[in-house]
């Protein structure tokens, strides 16, 4: 089996996934055959692997850092919350059903078996595995059912680094407290700590670092500086809740629209928002501001409104209706405003959304916004695929993305297909995706006023994204240099790896995986 190192944390959102990605790139640059692994992930940001399976977006990003294709083996158990007490359970890339917390606890042995088998297979393909934990290993109320932290470390024979976020405050208490709450055998697996998000001169931490070594017997192997100028993809919607920042980490305008000359794109912040990383490329375009809008008072008059993916389309649509945002979007479109729907947002733009089998909710049918002449039926079979194709209504060249949806959308007479898909999971195919209103097909570089698609990652395609932005800029006469999003992501990974490597004891860490 491969040698393994595991990054756990004193809590959620302390930087575990980022540190794993950085370690993967550091080792890959040294010629090590390395891969990431997370036995169980709970996230609405997901990705489709080349074999057509669904995994957490963080593990896909970590695979990119390791310079290898993503695989379902890297995240064999994925939970996608679709209510406050339940989630869709995905095993080795395939949905096996919706479960309540109690139902999933009863299923845990089966889930861990899938995780163990996936790890064993992954470890035959790579020399080193960098494992990510979840939350904290010391949650007393969860330890009985937790297999993603110390149980996975034990399975892999991995030494554990515990990451802590100093920016939150109480970092020394969180490190000592975590160790105190671990069982003696679990403490033996801990090799050291990494302090993340430090602002200032790390030499000022010396007394605290010495204290941690005396108190726990474990050294702090790195102090990583706080950064907000490196592009990384966030794992889940908690990033949108932190300090009003969008997924990219760039400050968002908090509040209603104001005209500072930038293109203003408003993304509706749905309760069950999924795959918000779809909009990272837009937020990094020069002269473009992406805002995540929660309420009617924040909408203003943007240049484009995007309704994103949702893990519970009907519930989120009804919430938009209750809040008044739905009517605001309809009025905005009627006045000529640009409206885009991605996946669940595409379904909401139609005439009806039906859920006769209770796939997502107990509501069998709701009226949609009526902006697109399409009708959707939610189905039990989940579509997961990497796809390539072309846009039919703009000179945007070939494009690539991925589908993750449970539903079939049929077009009416007043809707036209927007994309043709000619390759799906590596197989030649031919079918249409998406829809646009036939009344708006000849505006702004051939792109429609309102359109929707099931293709996630659509804005990653530079040529297509530039066609969208170009049309909006023509209205404001605001030219800007083009952005190469692939280059931006690669530079972000390289910068992240360089920052982490310069601020950790890499030689000590290398000894842990030999």
N, C-alpha and C positions, 0 to 999 in steps of 0.2 A: 504493500500500500504506500501511497504518497506520504511524505512528511507534511505535517499540518501545523498551522498557527491560527489561533482564534482571537478575534477582537470582540469583546463584550463591552458593556457599558454600565455606568452607574444609573442610567435611566434612558428614556427615549430621547431621540434627537440630540444626542451628544456628539455625533460625528462618526459613528461606527462605519457606516457605509462609505463615507468619504475616505476614511483611513484605510479600509480594505481596498478601495480602488487605487489609492496611492501606492500601497504596498504591492499590489499586482503590477502596476506599471514600473515601479522601481526594480522588481525582480525580473520582469520581462526585458527591461533594458540591459540587465546583466546576463541575459541569455538563458534564464530559468524557465522551464516549461511549467507555468503556473496557471491556476484557475481559481475563481471565486466559488463560494458555496454558502447558502443559507438554507437550513433545513426547512424552516417555516417562515414565511413572510406574510404580513398583513398589510396590504396596500391596494389602493385603487389605481395607482399608476402601474401599468403592466406593459409587456412587450411580447411580440410573437417571434419565436425562434425559427431558424430555417426549416426545421421539421414540422412547423405549424403548431407548436405547443405554446402555452401561455405561461410566462414567468414574471416576477417582479421587475419593474423597470430598473431598479438599482442593480440587480444582478446582470442585466444586459449591459449597463454602463460599466460595471466592473469587468465583464468579459472584454469589452472594448479596450479597457485599460490594460488588460492582460494580452491584448492583441490576438484574441481567438474569437471564433463565432460563439454566440450564446447558445446554451443548451438547457433543456428542461431538467437535466441532472443537477444544474447549479441551483435550482430553487424548486425542489420536488413538491412542496406543499405551499400553496398560495391561497390566502383567505381574502375575499373581497366583500367587505361589509355592505349589506344592502338594507339594513335596519339597525336600530340601536341594540338589538339582541340577537342578530343572526347574520350569517354571511354565506356567500357562495364558496364552496370548497373545491379547489382545483388540485388534482393529484397528477404529478408528472405531465403537466401541461393540459390536462383535460378536466372539464367540470364534471364532478360526480354528484352535485346536488346542492340545495340550500339547507343549512342546518342551524338550529339554535345553539346557544352556548352549551347547554346540557347535552344535546345530541352530538355535538362535536367532541365533547369530553369523552363520550362513550365510544367515539370513533378514533380516539387518539392512538391506540395501539396500531391500527391499520395505517394511520398517517405516518407514524414513526417508522413502521416497517418500510414504507415507500421511501422515506428519507434515508434510512440506513442502506437500502439496496442501491439507491441513486448515488450515495456517497461512495460506496464500494466500487461501483462502475466508473465513476468519475476519477477515482484515485488510481485506477489502472491506466488511465490515459495521460496523467500528468505527474510531475515529480513533486510539486508542492501545491497544497490547497490552502488558501487563505479564507477562513470561515468567519462569517458575521453572525453575531448573536442578535437578540431582539430585546428591547426594553432593558430590564435589569435582571440578573440571575438571582437577586435577593428579594423578590416580591413574595412575601410569605404566603399570601392568599392564593398565589398562582403556582407555587413551586411543585405542588402535587401533580399538576398537569403539564408542567413545562418540560419540553424536550429540546427546545431550540437553543438553550444555553449550555449548562454544565453536562447535561446528558449527551448532547452532540459532541462536546469536547472530549468526554470520556470515550465515546464511540470511535472518535478519530485519533485518540491518543495525542491530543493537541495541548500544548501550553497555551495559556490564556493571558492576553493583555486586556486590562480594564481601562476604557476611555472615560474621561470625565470632562465636563464642560465648565470651565472656570468663569465664563461670561455670565452664567446663571447665578453665580454666588454659591458659597457653601461647598466649594470643591473638596476641601480637605475632609470635612465631615462626611461628604458623600462617599469618598474613597474608603475611609476608615469604617464607616457604617456598613458599606457593602461587604467588606471582609469580615466584619463581626457577625453578619447574618448568614454567612456561608457555613456549610458543614466543614469539619476538619479535612475531609477528603477532597472537598471542592477547593479549599484554600490551597491545598498542595498543588493544584493545577495552575494557579495564578503565578505568573512569572514577573509581572510588573504592571505599571500604570503608564498611561499617556494622558497628559493634560492638553485639552484642546481649547481653541478660541481665546488665547491669552493676548491681552492688549498691554504693551509696554515692554520694559526691560526684564527679561527672564531671570537675570542674576538676582533681582529683588525677591525671587521665590526661594532662594537657597535655604532659609530657615525652615520654610514649610516642607520642602523636599526632604530635608534631613529628618524632620519630624515623621514624615510618612515612612521612611525607611526604618526608623527606630520603632515605630508603633506597629507596623505590619510586617516588617522583615522583607518587604518588596520595594525595589527601586522605582522611581519615576524615570522611564526610558525615553521620554521626549516631552517637550513643551512646544506645541504647534501654535504659531501666531494666528490671531484673528485675521480673516481676509474677507473682502467683499468685491474684489476686482478680478477674480478667477471664475470663469464660467464652469459650473458643474450642474448636473441635473439633480434636482431634489427628489426624494423618494416618495413623499406623500403630501397631502394637503396641509399638514401642520406648517409647512413652509409658507403657505399663503396667509396663515394666521399670525405669523411672527412679524411684528413691526410694520404691517401693511406692505410687505414686500411680495413681488411676484415670484414665479418659479425661478427666474434667472438670478435672483439676488439683487437686481437693480431696484432702486426705490420706485415705488409706484405713486402716482398722485392720489393722495388720500382725500376723497371727497368728490364733489361734482367736477365736471369738465371745466377747464380753463384754457383759453387760447394762448399758448406760448409759441405757436408756430409749428409744433410737432404734430404729426399724425396721431390721432387719439383713437385707440382701439379698446373697446370695453368688452371684457369677458365676464359673463354672468357667473357669479360664485355660487354654484349650486351646492346644496347640502351634501349630495352624494357625487360631487364632481370626480371624474376619473380622467386620467391621462392628460393632466393640465400641462405636461411637458410638451404637448402639441404646439404650444404658443411661445416656447422659448425662442425659436428663430425670429419671430416677429418682434419680441421684446429687445433683441439685440440689433435690429436694423437701425442704422443711424437716422435720427430724426423721427423715431417712432416711440410712442409711449403705450404700454399695455397696462390697463387697470383692471383689477378684479372687483366687480361691483356686487355688493350684497343687497342693497336696498334701493328703492325708487329715488331717494334723494341724492344718490351717488351717480346716477346714470348720466345726467346732463345731455349733451348733444354731440356724441362722438362721431368720428368718421366711419366707423364700422362697429357693429355689435356681433359678437360671437357667442353662440350657445354651445357649451362644450359637452363632452361625453358625460354620462351619468350611469351609476350602478342601479338607480331606481328611477327610470324615466317618468313614470306616471306620478310618483310621489313628488318629484322635483317640479314637474309641470304644474301640478296642483298648488304647490307652494308659490311658484311664480304668479299664478292666478290670484292667490290670496293677497300677495304683497303688492299687486298692481304693476309689477314689472312686465307681465305678459301684455297687458293693454298698452304699456309704454312702448314695447317693442313693435307691436302691431301698428301703432300710430306713427312711429319712427319710420317704419318701412313704407307706409302709405304716403309719407311725405318725400319719398325718394331715398331714404337711408339704406345703406348696405347691411344686410343681415346674412350671417353664415351659421350653419348648424353642423356640428361634427358628431357623428354616431347618435347618441341619445338626443343631442340637440337637433340633429336632422329629423329624427322621429317627431320631436315636439313641433317642428315647423309645419307639419302636415295637417290633414283634415281630422284624422282619428288615430288613436293609439289603442289597440285592443290587447287584452291579456286574458284570454278565455281560460287558460290553464293555470292562472295564478303564478306565473313564472317569477314576477317581481313584486306583485302586490295583491291585495284582495279586491282591487277595483277592476272589474272586467273590461271597462271601456271608458275612455274620456275623449272629449273633443280636443283637437290640437289647435294651434294658432291660426291655421288656414292660410298661411303665407305661401306654402307650396302645395300643389295639387297631388299629394301622395297620401297613402294610407298604410299603416304599419300594424302587423300582427306579431306579438312577441311569441317566440317558439321555445321549446325546451332544448332544441339542438343549438349549441353555441358555435358560431363561425369564428375560427381562429386561423389566420393565414397571412403570410407575407405575400404582397401583390406588387405587380408592376403594370403600368398601362399608360394611357395618354388622356389629356384633356381634350374634349371634343369642341370646346367653344373658345379656345384661346391658343395662341401660338406659344405654348409653354413646354413643348417637347415631351420626352418621356418622363415619367415620375414613378416613384416607389413609395410604399407605405405598408401598413398592416391593418387587418380587420380583427376586431374583437366585439362581437355583438350577438345578442339573442333576439332575433327578429327578422322579418321579411317585409320589405317596403315595396309597394306596388305604385306605379306612376299612373296618374290620370291623364286626360286629354290635354290639360293645360300645363303639363310638366314635360320637360325634355331631359333625357339622360345627360349627365355632365362628363362622365369618364367612361372609357372602355378599358376593361381589364383583360390583358392577354397572357398573363402568367400568374399562376397561383401556387405557392409552395413549390416552385421550380417546375411546375407542369404547364404546358401550353394550354390555353383556355380562351374563351371569348364570351364575355358578358358585360352588361352595362352596370355602372354604379352611380349613385348620386342622382340629384335632380336639380333643375333650375326652372324658374318660371319662364314660359315661352315669351311672355311680354317683355322680359328684360334681358334678352340675349345679345343685344347689340350695343352695350354701353361699355365704356372704359376698357379699351384693349380687348373687346370681345368677351369680357367676364360679366356674368349676370349680376343684377342688383341683389337678388336673393338666391342662395343655393345651399345644398346640403350634401353630405357624403358620409359613407361609413369608413373612409380611409383615415386612419390615424397616421400622424407623421407627415401629413400632406404639405405642411409648411416647411419641412426640412428640405424640400426640393427647391433649390435656389431659383431656377428659371420660373417655376410656377409662382413662388412667393414674390419674386420681383414683378411679375405681371400684375399680381394683386396690388402690391404697394405702388407700382407705377400708375395704375389707374386712379388710386386715391390721391397720389401726389399731383397728378395732372389738374385736379380740382383746386389744389392749393398753390400750384406752381412752386413746389419745394423739392428740387432735385437733390439727390444724395448718392454717395458712392455705394456700389453693390456690396453685399455681404456674402461670403462663402461660409455657410454654416458648418460644413464638415471640417474645414480648417479651424474654425472657432472652437469646436469641440475638442479637436486634437491638441490645439494649443492649451486649452484649459486643463486637459489631463496631464500634459507635460509640465505645465506650471505647478499644478497641484503636487505631482510627484517630486518635483524639484524642491518645493517648499517643505514638504514633509521630510524628505531625505536630509535636508540641511538642518533639521531641528529635532531629529531623533537619533538614538544610539543604534545605528544600523548594524554595526558589527555585533552588538549584543543580541539583536533580533535575529541575525543570520545564524547565530549559535543555537537559537531555539528551534530552528527548522532543520538542523543537520542530524 
